[in-house]
Amino acid sequence: MVLLRSSSDNKRMKRKQEIDKKTWRLVRKIARNIRRVREERKLTQEDMENHGFGPRWYQRFESGKHILTLPTLDKLARAFKVDITEFFK
């Protein structure tokens, strides 16, 4: 059985792909900023264990391949003593 897609289905699918691209661009930007802030504070990824983040778990944050929740971003901001908006610059 072959399913045919309507042009509106194709438009929705293309829009979803564009949103996904935008989302992942933002995720990578946040990851770069998390790393920047950590390095400005002369901390290593291993040091983040003192703030409740296991090294492997934390590496996922900076890799830009993991979408962080707002509570996690808040916890990172408190650990770095910065406003959460610092990650979105």
Secondary structure, 3 states (H helix, E strand, C coil): CCCCCCHHHHHHHHHHHHHHHHHHHHHHHHHHHHHHHHHHCCCCCHHHHHHCCCHHHHHHHHHCCCCCCHHHHHHHHHHHCCCHHHHHC
